[in-house]
């Protein structure tokens, strides 16, 4: 050790401190305070100049003579910002101690010993640990801003109470300014800045600063401020841990918050390799014009590398949620539609309750529109469903739109008028949220708005999905397809249904015994979805039983399952859907519902004896579509050949054509529906019949080793319900893969279907894990074959669609 010290300081000179440390040495005087003695007091503290309050640091001191420590019977006092923080005994030559740093210091550590000049370290900057709890949205309307809340702690997590100020900079390039800069109220380590407001148009950079003399100056956020704020939610395709990811945003944001680990935003693209699973909500913002800023909440789910590691749900979606519920009635002052002005429109609002008040917190919203039913005032006859959603923490507004029902035929303008009423109920809730005198004041989450409806109300919800960018997603019960309503102007995009729905989650319920909107009038809406989507066909259910039990009015068809079972199924799938996509529970979504919707669990249910047939399309970035059977029947979407063997019919066609003719819808509307809804019709009278799809057009096999399952949906080729019955025959389909070495493995579709298999004319889905094809080299797949041999049945007819790998 003596050798190490020798090079540090000369007797009587300022030294360089201790080895590897930061410190300043000082010449000493005599030990008794008289004439100067030879030797230099030096002090050092480990590590950087910036420190955290409460951090424990090692401090070392010594008296150096000729660069080496010399035993001196003195005690060194250590002070920081005028307060003593420790002592070191130098009787053995050099000494050390551990010092706990106080809060908010901008000063050197000073060492003093009798008879020696003081020694100092370089100035230290000691600040509390500051974590952002809440901040205004990256897009904020001019006027009052949301509170800023911070957490202040020591390095060990103990709360700190200290005076803070919120500071603003605008870079000199914008006109935005903060009208009130407040000193925070700090209690038990929580600092809250309230009564903030902003004006102008531009970027505000918020930072937090300490009291005078405190070196804290930490950036918090940059906020876009404008005269008005709109909300446009965005969904990205689902990613998976460890797999390359790339997705384009439809809007390039000016500001964006943190992305999941492993991903970054470059221009309008999110790219990278995700490192952590979860559901993420990314705050982003842009300025679409000079009059507004726009909030762009981006939702992105990252699945684990293995689906077995998906979180397990800790509740059943069909069961009531954790909240008590209550309801109130509000009034929309006026709504203007194509038929004029309507005043004093009633809205039933169900909400999560705490006594007679709304439970604490902000809650997502569902704007519901009823069916066209007699009697027409049935907006409050869906209480089973609405109170169920409210029990899971959702505010449900059901608008009374009977003026759009009485004497009004089903048409494009009729559904559009209903959509206007539905959207007016959204405006009402947002106004109530801002009204200090309202029951709903401060309880409405305007960034989480879903629409829902039954029958014509379901069709109105799909129009709202087009026309209101605030809407996050839609839940439709036996919806009237906007595409099949009369009175459309096919020359104007916004006045007809011939367009895809926005890339937002859509859940559609179809009733197998529905004679009001019979097959296929409901199913076609599923064909227009492009994002996360699910179609649930409820066997044994009619059109009406979405209502509460005992709702008066006509019945077009008889249900063969109890109303309670129907409601259980509605509540199960809709509530799981809301949790998965941020309409209930956590804002970002809940991955524990992924399998309940899109995995094997979603293929069947024990909530009714007759069960369901489902088809889900999760918007996965890794999805590889082999063929959607829309275009050239001879070539699949990977560019490979499609080859049929021993088939009587093998062509892409419209599975709904006969059903549309049976319900007198096959005119211009039916032609346009046919462009959306095409599938492969296979008819055979030979047990060797099959359809082979080659997937290697470039001459090399396709690597499927990162895919997890093969997906195919199937439907019997049956007459429509109004013209005949659908025979209950099993079709023993087998799907096979073969690789570049000729190895081939066939698997029965029963391995990936629910217990009921293909039921009637409704679409059913098979999910075949690729693990079942053991023996095939999945990195070198050359083709997929659908073999049509039937058990004790040498002929058949079947529609197949949407062959893909996920």
Secondary structure, DSSP 8 states (H G I E B T S, - for coil): -HHHHHTT--TTS----STTSB--EEEB--TTSSS--S-EEEEEE-S-SEEETT-EEEEEEEEEETTEE---S-EEEEEETTEEEEEEE-TTSEEEEEEE--SSEEE-EEEEETTEEEEE-S-EEEE-EEEEEE---SEEESEE---EEEEEE-TTS-B----EEEEEE-TTS---EES---B-EEETTEEEE-S-EEESSEEEEEEEEESTT---EEEEEEEEEES-EEE--EE--BEETTSEEEEE-SS--SEE----TTEEEETTEEEEE--S-EEEEE-EEEEEETTEEEE--EEEEEE-SSGGGS---SS-TTS--SSEEEEEEEEEEEEEETTEEEEEEEEEEEEEEETTEE-SS-EEEEEEE----SSS--TTS-HHHHHHHHHTTEEEEEE--GGGTTT--S-HHHHHHHHHHHHHHHHHHHHHHT-TTSTTTTTEEEEEEEEEEETHHHHHHHHHHHH-TTEEEEEEES---GGG-SS--TTSGGGSS-S---SSEEEEEEETT-SSS-TTTTTHHHHT--SSEEEEEETT--SGGGS-TT--S--SS--SS-HHHHHHHHHHHHHHHHHHTTSSSSTT--GGGHHHHHSGGGG--SSSSS-EEEEEE--BTT-EEEE-S-S-TTB-TTS-BEEEESEEEEEEE-TTHHHHHHTT-TTHHHHHHHHH--EEEEEESSTT-EEEEE--TTSS-B--TT--EEEEEEEE----TTT----------EEEEEETT--EEEEEGGGGS-TT-S-TTS-EEEEEEGGGGTTS-GGGEEEEEEE--BTTB--EEEEEEEEEE-
